[in-house]
Amino acid sequence: MQLIIDTGSAVPAYEQLRAQLVAMVESGGLPTGTRLPPIRQLAGDLGLAVNTVGRAYRELELAGVAEARGRHGTVIVGTGAMGQPQRQKVVDAAADAFARSAQHHGASLQGALDAVTAAFVRLHADGTPVSAKDLAP
């Protein structure tokens, strides 16, 4: 599981983590039943505060994506009950935050679009092809 947190981003670290984990669940990279790393371990691996990772995990629970099972850890339980309108709101909010961050760091529109395209390609590095749907506006 490859997670990348941009500490210079305007998007909070817990939200970056939550969004990446949801994307992995939705793409099939984290199937139902997968146990997530313990909060303390993941926080140490990513150089984040324990509370930051804990918040991301709580957000996953609230969305119905993961379930905390006490000493058995946090487990993926599904993609959640998010419908298309809610999913679009989440994507729009993430896009707004990314656009603000990219502009703040001096990226051009084309540079930002190239970065998003490259990120999709990295998400599909496991061999799953990037579809036209992934790249469509």
Buried (B, 14 or more C-beta within 10 A) or exposed (E): EEBEBEEEBBBBBBBBBBBBBBBBBBEEBBEEEBEBBBBEEBBEEBEBEBEBBBBBBBBBBEBEBBBBEEEEBBBBBBBBEBEEEEBEEBEEEBEEBBBEBBEEEEBEEEEBBEEEEEBEEEBBEEEEEBEEEBEEE
